[in-house]
């Protein structure tokens, strides 16, 4: 199973690409839906990572995605919404795939 990132933040996308996670930059509800449907249709993605900025901007679209039974949709922090030092993308990458970045 692979992971795929939907991000509104270029830095988060770049960081996770360096860790081997594919992703796409999304800046509208239409782009979010289109990209998510392409990822679902691939069949090899098991975890869809969504940045917190996207989840705050498009809560209805993400609720529909979370109801999908074929993959796990989870929210991760991005550069615009880091709240504490322990809430860092580096920690999420380490915990998710076991790589220290």
C-alpha positions as CSV (number, residue, x, y, z in Angstrom):
1,X,0.0,0.0,0.0
2,X,1.2,3.4,-0.9
3,X,0.5,6.9,0.6
4,X,-0.5,9.9,-1.4
5,X,-0.5,13.5,-0.2
6,X,-3.0,16.3,-1.1
7,X,-1.4,19.6,-0.1
8,X,-2.1,23.3,-0.3
9,X,1.5,23.9,0.7
10,X,4.4,23.5,-1.7
11,X,6.9,23.0,1.2
12,X,4.9,20.1,2.7
13,X,4.6,18.5,-0.7
14,X,8.3,18.8,-1.3
15,X,9.2,17.4,2.1
16,X,7.1,14.4,1.8
17,X,8.2,13.8,-1.8
18,X,11.8,13.7,-0.4
19,X,10.5,10.9,1.9
20,X,9.1,9.0,-1.0
21,X,5.5,10.0,-0.8
22,X,3.7,10.9,-4.0
23,X,1.5,14.0,-3.9
24,X,-0.3,16.8,-5.6
25,X,-0.7,20.5,-5.0
26,X,-4.4,21.3,-4.7
27,X,-5.9,24.8,-4.6
28,X,-9.6,24.4,-5.2
29,X,-12.5,22.1,-4.3
30,X,-12.6,20.9,-7.9
31,X,-8.9,20.0,-8.0
32,X,-9.3,18.2,-4.7
33,X,-12.2,16.1,-5.9
34,X,-10.5,15.3,-9.3
35,X,-7.2,14.4,-7.8
36,X,-8.8,12.3,-5.1
37,X,-10.9,10.4,-7.6
38,X,-7.8,9.7,-9.7
39,X,-6.0,8.4,-6.6
40,X,-8.9,6.1,-5.7
41,X,-9.1,4.8,-9.2
42,X,-5.4,3.8,-9.1
43,X,-6.1,1.1,-6.6
44,X,-2.6,1.0,-5.2
45,X,-3.0,3.9,-2.6
46,X,-4.1,2.9,0.8
47,X,-3.5,6.1,2.8
48,X,-4.5,9.5,1.6
49,X,-2.7,12.3,3.5
50,X,-4.5,15.7,3.5
51,X,-2.9,18.8,4.9
52,X,-4.7,20.7,7.7
53,X,-5.1,23.8,5.5
54,X,-7.1,21.7,3.0
55,X,-9.2,20.1,5.7
56,X,-10.1,23.6,7.0
57,X,-10.8,25.0,3.6
58,X,-12.9,22.1,2.2
59,X,-14.5,20.2,5.2
60,X,-17.5,18.9,3.2
61,X,-15.3,17.4,0.4
62,X,-13.1,15.7,2.9
63,X,-16.0,14.3,4.9
64,X,-17.2,12.6,1.7
65,X,-13.7,11.3,1.0
66,X,-13.5,9.9,4.6
67,X,-16.6,7.9,3.9
68,X,-14.8,6.0,1.1
69,X,-14.2,2.5,2.1
70,X,-11.1,1.8,-0.1
71,X,-8.6,4.1,1.6
72,X,-7.8,5.8,4.9
73,X,-7.9,9.6,4.8
74,X,-5.9,11.3,7.5
75,X,-5.0,14.9,8.2
76,X,-1.5,16.0,8.8
77,X,-0.1,19.5,9.8
78,X,1.4,21.7,7.1
79,X,3.7,24.7,7.4
80,X,0.8,27.1,7.7
81,X,-0.8,25.3,10.6
82,X,2.0,24.0,12.9
83,X,0.9,24.5,16.4
84,X,3.7,23.0,18.5
85,X,7.1,21.7,17.9
86,X,5.9,18.1,18.6
87,X,3.3,18.6,15.9
88,X,5.8,18.6,13.1
89,X,5.8,17.1,9.6
90,X,9.2,15.4,10.4
91,X,7.6,13.5,13.3
92,X,4.7,12.4,11.1
93,X,7.1,11.1,8.4
94,X,9.1,9.3,11.0
95,X,6.1,7.7,12.6
96,X,4.4,6.9,9.4
97,X,7.2,5.4,7.4
98,X,10.1,5.1,9.8
99,X,12.5,7.6,8.1
100,X,14.2,10.4,9.9
101,X,14.2,13.5,7.6
